[in-house]
Amino acid sequence: MRIFQRIHQKLNWSPRAYVGLIISFLALGYLASATYHSLKPLPEGLNYTGKLRHAPIKFIADQTYIDAQGVQQQQHQIFNEILELIDAAQSTIVLDMFLFNSEVGTSKQQHQPLTQQLTDALIHKRRMQPNIEIKVITDPINSVYGGIAPEHYRQLRQAGIDVIETDLTSLRASNPLWSGFWYLCCQGIPNNAEKGWLPSPFGKDKITLRSYFSLLNFKANHRKTMVVDTAEGWKALVTSFNPHDGSSRHSNSALLVTGNTAVDVLKTEQAVARMSQGNLSGVIVGEFEADSSYPQVQVITEQAILEASLTLIRQTKAQEHLDLAMFYLSERQIIKALIAAQQRGVQVRVLLDPNKDAFGREKNGIPNRQVAAELHAAGVKVRWCNTQGEQCHNKMLMKSNATQAELILGSANFTARNLKNYNLESNLRVVGQVQDPVFQDAQYYFNTAWSNLEGKNMSVDYAVYADESKWKYALYRFMEWSGLSTF
């Protein structure tokens, strides 16, 4: 105490000066925390670019559309493929899904109980094959960051299935304005699923203030992958699909790959398990490729998806075709590259979700309507998915000419949060001959939606949801730049 008294006597500062010093130290600590957590090193195994190798590859899709009689119809295949993979698995199933819960928000539509059906299928498989290893990796949003105790978690764990909720702590801060404070004050505070008293933003359960504080970091394991070993070899599904009841009506797309590329997907999931203190067995296989008649396939995650997508767009030439179907489009480099491609004579088509529906709640159209206005003004052809309460949830980019094609598809929206090493994301890049079935099927899927083929009313003109508000455009740019957004 005498030391502090001497310092005080020597400095002869007023109380206000001491308060200012304390505030300055706190501000410096906040800025240091926000900066570090935005730029800190990634955990090992993230931002992954796998080997480009020949492999059997299949395109799968879910279509939701309005038929000629004005009735909404659904032709969905992805979940059925997941169930078939579970049935075919021999010793290993690794499932990593972002949304895995039964919540539907305020939606009054009828939804398929995907979460319970998947839970039941996994438990049945475990009972039929007690020695099979089943790992379910998911995002903590499904327990509202520890604010509730999901019943399907309990059922899976009781059956001997390991549920790994991703530890997002080591991911970079996509919302540094909040996270700079969070990491200083609150990250160590435990949550309690039995002490909720606030309404959940996702369902009827009560959650804690601690859950809201976690939510505001806007971090996510946004991957949607599945890896199994079958009698035909290792298989991996990489998709935009979530086994989530509220998402059961969405349009989605997926790729199913067989062989060593599937093992590459498994390696990327081992990295997620490590950062979450989970255990995922290693798989040792030789380096091999399938017959060269197959397309080449490559696993890309996190920012590697941005780099591959920009390269694809920037390498397109006049008269080549570039088709993009995207749930969220806001990343500035992508937008500028699309406009530049249009200006050099590339045939660019962009199919976007109108960003009006979110599980029964109405959205304001940001960011897609503002980006669409910018693209439309530059001459890029834009159409909207004709959604009726569901979402057009694809994340698919395809380039083609008379002989060659390239496709990038998976979990990643084209936003800063999804593409700049903030979220966990997983995509596949496919390169090959334009006549390969995977490209033919993907192109037909896009063309059907774009041109409303076969009497399927799947898209509408740009003018239907056009919004050229300068205020909303400025708001979108601020949200994309600052990270203060959910996209």
Phi, psi and omega per residue, in radians:
M1 nan -0.687 -3.125
R2 -1.083 -0.600 3.122
I3 -1.087 -0.792 -3.132
F4 -1.150 -0.633 3.107
Q5 -1.109 -0.722 3.131
R6 -1.139 -0.730 3.121
I7 -1.081 -0.746 -3.136
H8 -1.098 -0.753 -3.142
Q9 -1.117 -0.668 -3.120
K10 -1.244 -0.723 -3.123
L11 -1.301 -0.677 -3.118
N12 1.002 0.768 -3.123
W13 -1.486 2.670 3.021
S14 -1.417 2.832 3.073
P15 -0.990 -0.618 3.139
R16 -1.093 -0.636 3.140
A17 -1.158 -0.688 3.097
Y18 -1.131 -0.726 3.097
V19 -1.056 -0.752 3.115
G20 -1.071 -0.696 3.117
L21 -1.113 -0.767 3.137
I22 -1.095 -0.769 3.130
I23 -1.101 -0.674 3.123
S24 -1.107 -0.745 3.099
F25 -1.114 -0.724 3.126
L26 -1.117 -0.741 3.132
A27 -1.117 -0.724 3.111
L28 -1.114 -0.737 3.096
G29 -1.093 -0.711 3.110
Y30 -1.098 -0.834 -3.139
L31 -1.106 -0.708 3.112
A32 -1.113 -0.738 3.124
S33 -1.122 -0.824 -3.130
A34 -1.072 -0.726 -3.121
T35 -1.192 -0.834 -3.105
Y36 -1.071 -0.820 -3.056
H37 -1.282 -0.226 3.016
S38 -1.473 -0.391 -3.005
L39 -2.130 -0.020 -3.002
K40 -1.059 2.731 -3.137
P41 -1.039 2.520 3.107
L42 -1.363 2.644 3.008
P43 -1.035 2.646 -3.126
E44 -1.023 2.357 3.066
G45 1.699 -0.102 3.081
L46 -1.580 2.966 -3.064
N47 0.914 0.986 -2.955
Y48 -1.702 2.390 2.986
T49 -2.151 1.950 -3.114
G50 -1.430 3.091 3.111
K51 -1.298 2.437 3.056
L52 -1.472 1.941 -3.050
R53 -2.419 2.647 3.119
H54 -1.150 2.388 -3.114
A55 -2.821 2.572 2.968
P56 -1.097 2.321 -3.059
I57 -2.486 2.425 -3.058
K58 -2.302 2.387 3.079
F59 -1.644 2.341 -3.139
I60 -2.312 2.556 -3.070
A61 -2.567 2.705 2.947
D62 -1.956 2.213 3.108
Q63 -2.046 2.278 2.966
T64 -2.106 2.232 -2.996
Y65 -2.669 2.940 3.053
I66 -1.762 2.202 -3.113
D67 -1.461 -3.107 -3.064
A68 -1.109 -0.382 3.123
Q69 -1.608 0.077 3.118
G70 1.416 0.294 -3.123
V71 -1.810 2.374 3.125
Q72 -1.291 2.322 -3.140
Q73 -2.166 2.743 3.114
Q74 -2.308 2.222 2.994
Q75 -2.092 1.650 -3.018
H76 -2.017 2.332 -3.057
Q77 -2.183 -0.368 -2.958
I78 -1.157 -0.800 -3.123
F79 -1.123 -0.654 3.080
N80 -1.065 -0.658 3.097
E81 -1.129 -0.675 3.098
I82 -1.075 -0.771 3.131
L83 -1.125 -0.656 3.107
E84 -1.165 -0.671 3.104
L85 -1.139 -0.693 3.076
I86 -1.053 -0.783 -3.124
D87 -1.112 -0.610 -3.073
A88 -1.475 -0.239 -3.062
A89 -1.097 2.478 -3.121
Q90 -1.761 -0.910 -3.094
S91 -2.317 -0.219 -3.018
T92 -2.513 2.347 2.940
I93 -2.335 2.142 3.047
V94 -2.153 2.066 -3.069
L95 -2.115 2.184 3.099
D96 -2.176 1.899 -3.053
M97 -2.304 2.288 -3.100
F98 -1.116 -1.121 3.137
L99 -1.722 2.068 -3.129
F100 -2.497 1.312 3.140
N101 -2.748 2.942 -3.024
S102 -1.685 0.111 -3.083
E103 -1.231 2.506 3.086
V104 -2.167 0.142 -3.115
G105 1.139 -2.379 3.133
T106 -1.759 0.210 -3.112
S107 -1.102 2.381 3.095
K108 -1.745 0.024 3.127
Q109 -1.293 2.815 3.077
Q110 -1.460 2.278 -3.082
H111 -2.124 2.591 3.073
Q112 -1.355 2.355 -3.122
P113 -1.340 1.187 -3.023
L114 -1.079 -0.721 -3.067
T115 -1.089 -0.829 -3.137
Q116 -1.220 -0.627 3.116
Q117 -1.125 -0.713 3.098
L118 -1.186 -0.752 3.095
T119 -1.002 -0.813 -3.135
D120 -1.108 -0.704 -3.127
A121 -1.128 -0.713 3.132
L122 -1.184 -0.733 3.127
I123 -1.135 -0.730 3.104
H124 -1.069 -0.740 3.125
K125 -1.082 -0.725 3.141
R126 -1.115 -0.676 3.130
R127 -1.211 -0.654 -3.141
M128 -1.279 -0.576 -3.138
Q129 -2.272 1.436 -3.017
P130 -1.026 -0.402 -3.095
N131 -1.594 -0.029 -3.122
I132 -1.239 2.457 3.095
E133 -1.622 2.098 3.138
I134 -2.154 2.136 3.109
K135 -2.107 2.216 3.071
V136 -1.989 1.980 3.083
I137 -1.808 2.371 -3.130
T138 -2.641 3.035 -3.082
D139 -1.582 2.547 -3.141
P140 -1.147 -0.108 3.057
I141 -1.065 -0.448 -3.086
N142 -1.253 -0.390 2.993
S143 -1.852 0.273 -3.030
V144 0.832 0.880 3.068
Y145 1.016 0.720 3.103
G146 1.536 0.090 -3.109
G147 -1.423 -0.302 3.058
I148 -2.356 2.896 3.096
A149 -2.010 1.693 -3.045
P150 -1.074 2.363 -3.125
E151 -1.137 -0.638 -3.112
H152 -1.251 -0.464 2.971
Y153 -1.021 -0.850 -3.106
R154 -1.057 -0.768 -3.128
Q155 -1.086 -0.774 -3.133
L156 -1.127 -0.822 -3.111
R157 -1.153 -0.630 3.115
Q158 -1.125 -0.508 3.120
A159 -1.477 0.020 3.135
G160 1.545 0.309 3.123
I161 -1.720 2.252 -3.075
D162 -1.415 2.072 3.053
V163 -1.809 2.030 -3.124
I164 -1.884 1.888 3.061
E165 -1.493 2.156 -2.986
T166 -1.068 2.289 3.031
D167 -1.486 1.901 -3.043
L168 -1.525 -0.018 -3.012
T169 -0.977 -0.729 -3.035
S170 -1.418 -0.073 3.057
L171 -1.322 2.705 3.115
R172 -1.200 2.739 -3.108
A173 -1.472 2.017 3.087
S174 -1.493 -0.284 3.089
N175 -2.145 1.235 -3.017
P176 -1.102 -0.429 3.128
L177 -1.029 -0.645 3.070
W178 -1.588 -0.778 -3.011
S179 -1.119 -0.524 3.083
G180 -1.014 -0.653 3.077
F181 -1.345 -0.757 -3.069
W182 -0.992 -0.799 -3.074
Y183 -1.242 -0.354 3.081
L184 -1.438 -0.662 -2.935
C185 -1.888 -0.596 -2.759
C186 -2.262 -0.213 -2.965
Q187 -1.088 -0.447 -3.108
G188 -1.499 -0.059 -3.122
I189 -1.301 2.133 -3.131
P190 -1.257 2.710 3.071
N191 -1.747 2.895 -3.118
N192 -2.473 1.974 -3.090
A193 -1.208 -0.163 -3.112
E194 -1.810 0.017 -3.042
K195 -2.002 0.333 -3.110
G196 -1.167 2.470 3.122
W197 -2.471 -0.091 3.137
L198 -1.875 2.605 3.112
P199 -1.149 2.435 3.102
S200 -1.364 2.492 3.066
P201 -1.285 -0.129 -3.038
F202 -1.997 -0.373 -3.071
G203 -2.839 -2.778 -3.035
K204 -1.580 -0.216 -3.121
D205 -1.186 2.678 3.042
K206 -1.589 2.423 -3.125
I207 -2.225 2.993 -3.102
T208 -1.612 2.892 3.014
L209 -1.094 -0.574 3.104
R210 -1.016 -0.644 3.104
S211 -1.110 -0.738 3.111
Y212 -1.134 -0.693 3.112
F213 -1.067 -0.700 3.092
S214 -1.162 -0.758 -3.122
L215 -0.971 -0.657 -3.050
L216 -1.189 -0.184 3.041
N217 -1.277 -0.305 3.120
F218 0.899 0.756 3.047
K219 -1.781 2.689 3.141
A220 -2.783 2.520 2.770
N221 -1.544 1.671 -2.997
H222 -1.655 0.181 -3.108
R223 -1.237 2.743 3.079
K224 -2.509 1.541 -3.074
T225 -2.365 2.806 3.040
M226 -2.579 2.356 3.117
V227 -2.283 2.276 3.094
V228 -2.440 2.715 2.976
D229 -1.746 2.297 -3.120
T230 -2.226 3.046 3.089
A231 -1.103 -0.373 3.131
E232 -1.619 0.034 -3.110
G233 1.969 3.139 3.119
W234 -1.193 2.412 3.104
K235 -2.270 2.504 3.096
A236 -2.325 2.387 3.030
L237 -1.885 2.213 3.071
V238 -2.140 2.226 -2.888
T239 -2.636 3.013 2.962
S240 -1.769 0.017 -3.036
F241 -1.430 2.404 3.010
N242 -1.969 2.345 3.044
P243 -1.402 1.149 -2.973
H244 -2.254 2.234 -3.033
D245 -0.953 -0.774 -3.112
G246 -1.179 -0.250 3.129
S247 -1.769 0.110 -2.964
S248 -1.225 -0.275 -3.141
R249 -1.721 -0.036 -3.048
H250 -1.217 2.663 2.883
S251 -1.425 2.382 -3.101
N252 -2.582 2.964 3.073
S253 -2.456 2.803 -3.070
A254 -2.701 2.795 3.006
L255 -2.212 2.377 3.080
L256 -1.998 2.062 -3.083
V257 -2.049 2.511 3.139
T258 -2.044 2.451 3.055
G259 1.938 -2.680 -3.014
N260 -1.192 -0.425 3.058
T261 -1.103 -0.601 3.077
A262 -1.101 -0.627 3.087
V263 -1.175 -0.595 3.047
D264 -1.052 -0.705 3.079
V265 -1.068 -0.745 3.115
L266 -1.054 -0.698 3.110
K267 -1.060 -0.674 3.125
T268 -1.182 -0.527 3.097
E269 -1.338 -0.492 3.036
Q270 -1.086 -0.617 3.098
A271 -1.115 -0.685 3.111
V272 -1.169 -0.723 3.122
A273 -1.092 -0.724 3.139
R274 -1.062 -0.804 -3.100
M275 -1.225 -0.236 -3.136
S276 -1.894 0.268 3.131
Q277 1.014 0.549 3.085
G278 -1.786 2.896 -3.117
N279 -2.003 2.096 3.113
L280 -2.242 2.029 -3.038
S281 -1.044 2.534 3.061
G282 -1.401 2.690 3.108
V283 -2.191 2.178 -3.118
I284 -1.819 2.055 3.086
V285 -2.390 2.759 3.097
G286 -1.344 2.816 3.064
E287 -1.384 1.958 -3.137
F288 -2.574 2.840 3.067
E289 -2.244 2.735 3.028
A290 -1.339 -3.117 3.141
D291 -0.976 2.507 -3.079
S292 -1.188 -0.117 3.075
S293 -1.289 -0.309 3.107
Y294 -1.409 2.712 3.005
P295 -1.075 2.866 3.025
Q296 -1.651 2.456 -3.066
V297 -2.262 2.497 -3.080
Q298 -2.433 2.390 3.057
V299 -1.528 2.285 3.070
I300 -2.340 2.412 -3.133
T301 -2.297 2.721 3.066
E302 0.881 -2.303 -3.013
Q303 -1.158 -0.346 3.051
A304 -1.037 -0.477 3.092
I305 -1.178 -0.735 3.085
L306 -1.053 -0.844 -3.081
E307 -1.099 -0.741 3.125
A308 -1.176 -0.665 -3.133
S309 -1.192 -0.759 3.105
L310 -1.103 -0.715 3.111
T311 -1.078 -0.776 3.118
L312 -1.019 -0.862 -3.086
I313 -1.145 -0.789 -3.059
R314 -1.207 -0.375 -3.125
Q315 -1.576 -0.069 3.110
T316 -1.205 2.545 -3.094
K317 -2.003 2.899 3.124
A318 -0.911 2.381 3.122
Q319 1.356 -0.128 2.995
E320 -1.322 2.885 -3.078
H321 -1.923 2.424 3.128
L322 -2.353 2.021 -3.098
D323 -2.100 2.296 -3.133
L324 -2.237 2.179 2.997
A325 -2.071 2.071 -2.931
M326 -2.534 2.404 3.077
F327 -1.304 -0.856 3.059
Y328 -2.198 2.235 3.070
L329 -2.248 2.000 -3.128
S330 -2.617 -0.239 -3.034
E331 -1.191 2.221 -2.945
R332 -1.168 -0.672 3.140
Q333 -1.116 -0.688 3.111
I334 -1.114 -0.801 -3.108
I335 -1.090 -0.787 3.117
K336 -1.114 -0.651 3.135
A337 -1.179 -0.664 3.096
L338 -1.117 -0.745 3.128
I339 -1.147 -0.729 3.110
A340 -1.100 -0.677 3.095
A341 -1.098 -0.761 3.095
Q342 -1.040 -0.714 -3.091
Q343 -1.219 -0.418 3.104
R344 -1.682 0.211 2.981
G345 1.718 0.161 3.068
V346 -1.280 2.490 3.110
Q347 -1.491 1.645 -3.025
V348 -1.732 2.286 3.023
R349 -2.252 2.312 -3.115
V350 -2.189 2.085 3.125
L351 -1.925 2.072 -3.006
L352 -2.152 2.611 2.896
D353 -1.219 2.420 -3.124
P354 -1.296 -0.008 3.126
N355 0.934 0.838 3.123
K356 -1.999 -0.251 -3.048
D357 -2.205 2.358 3.079
A358 -2.549 1.435 3.038
F359 0.977 0.856 3.094
G360 1.656 -0.269 3.119
R361 -1.709 2.562 3.135
E362 -1.607 2.286 3.128
K363 -1.743 2.983 -3.035
N364 -1.724 0.123 3.080
G365 1.559 -0.155 3.127
I366 -1.407 2.348 0.130
P367 -1.732 -0.190 -2.913
N368 -1.096 -0.681 -3.078
R369 -1.201 -0.581 3.114
Q370 -1.279 -0.702 3.079
V371 -1.154 -0.715 3.126
A372 -1.052 -0.683 3.109
A373 -1.076 -0.713 3.126
E374 -1.154 -0.769 3.121
L375 -1.151 -0.779 -3.131
H376 -1.050 -0.729 3.130
A377 -1.117 -0.445 3.134
A378 -1.564 0.025 3.092
G379 1.646 0.061 3.120
V380 -1.333 2.373 3.108
K381 -1.319 2.192 -3.117
V382 -2.250 2.341 2.969
R383 -2.285 2.803 -3.134
W384 -1.912 2.487 2.953
C385 -1.139 2.439 -3.110
N386 -1.539 1.238 -3.066
T387 -1.385 2.602 -3.136
Q388 -2.290 1.001 -3.123
G389 1.840 -0.471 3.094
E390 -1.625 -3.082 3.130
Q391 -2.076 2.591 3.005
C392 -1.591 1.645 -2.783
H393 -1.763 0.286 -3.116
N394 -1.209 2.668 3.002
K395 -2.405 1.456 -2.898
M396 -2.465 2.261 3.115
L397 -2.254 2.276 -3.089
M398 -2.422 2.358 3.056
K399 -2.060 2.462 3.118
S400 -2.682 2.682 2.957
N401 -2.377 -2.764 -3.067
A402 -1.166 -0.428 -3.043
T403 -2.200 -0.589 -3.012
Q404 -2.013 2.722 3.089
A405 -2.569 2.731 3.079
E406 -2.529 2.417 -3.063
L407 -2.347 2.327 3.016
I408 -2.139 2.183 -3.009
L409 -2.641 2.517 3.095
G410 2.883 -2.409 -3.009
S411 -1.596 -0.318 -2.873
A412 -1.481 2.084 2.849
N413 -1.187 2.764 3.115
F414 -1.612 1.241 3.100
T415 -2.292 2.881 3.130
A416 -1.062 -0.744 -3.109
R417 -1.085 -0.621 -3.086
N418 -1.467 -0.381 -2.947
L419 -2.052 -0.054 -3.016
K420 -2.125 0.728 3.029
N421 1.119 0.606 2.997
Y422 -1.808 -1.129 3.045
N423 -1.300 2.796 2.850
L424 -1.490 2.231 -3.110
E425 -2.408 2.713 3.114
S426 -2.527 2.173 3.109
N427 -2.288 2.873 2.945
L428 -2.024 2.475 3.020
R429 -1.942 2.240 -3.096
V430 -2.128 2.303 -3.123
V431 -2.265 2.329 3.126
G432 -3.141 -2.770 -3.140
Q433 -1.434 2.474 -3.052
V434 -1.071 -0.442 -3.136
Q435 -1.451 -0.071 3.095
D436 -1.034 2.427 -3.074
P437 -0.944 -0.630 -3.110
V438 -1.078 -0.680 3.125
F439 -1.332 -0.677 3.103
Q440 -1.061 -0.753 -3.131
D441 -1.207 -0.728 3.119
A442 -1.136 -0.722 3.135
Q443 -1.144 -0.698 3.127
Y444 -1.142 -0.685 3.100
Y445 -1.059 -0.801 -3.140
F446 -1.160 -0.809 -3.111
N447 -1.081 -0.660 3.112
T448 -1.064 -0.781 3.127
A449 -1.203 -0.724 -3.072
W450 -1.175 -0.749 -3.009
S451 -1.862 0.114 3.137
N452 0.927 0.890 -3.110
L453 -1.283 2.822 3.070
E454 1.016 0.469 -3.134
G455 1.255 0.247 3.117
K456 -1.644 1.936 3.130
N457 -1.470 1.705 -3.027
M458 -2.008 -0.249 -3.107
S459 -2.574 2.785 3.131
V460 -2.307 2.882 -3.085
D461 -1.118 2.764 3.103
Y462 -0.943 -0.690 -3.033
A463 -1.076 -0.441 -3.056
V464 -1.071 -0.699 -3.129
Y465 -2.100 0.340 -3.138
A466 -1.049 2.366 3.112
D467 -2.524 1.806 -3.061
E468 -1.856 0.474 3.100
S469 -1.093 2.169 3.110
K470 -1.201 -0.577 3.118
W471 -1.124 -0.806 3.131
K472 -1.172 -0.589 3.092
Y473 -1.126 -0.767 3.105
A474 -1.098 -0.661 3.124
L475 -1.144 -0.754 3.087
Y476 -1.024 -0.796 -3.110
R477 -1.095 -0.694 3.115
F478 -1.157 -0.761 -3.126
M479 -1.113 -0.717 3.128
E480 -1.158 -0.721 -3.115
W481 -1.233 -0.733 -2.999
S482 -1.494 -0.413 -3.015
G483 1.501 0.015 3.114
L484 -1.445 1.160 -3.115
S485 -2.788 2.878 3.069
T486 -1.721 -0.015 3.110
F487 -1.755 nan nan
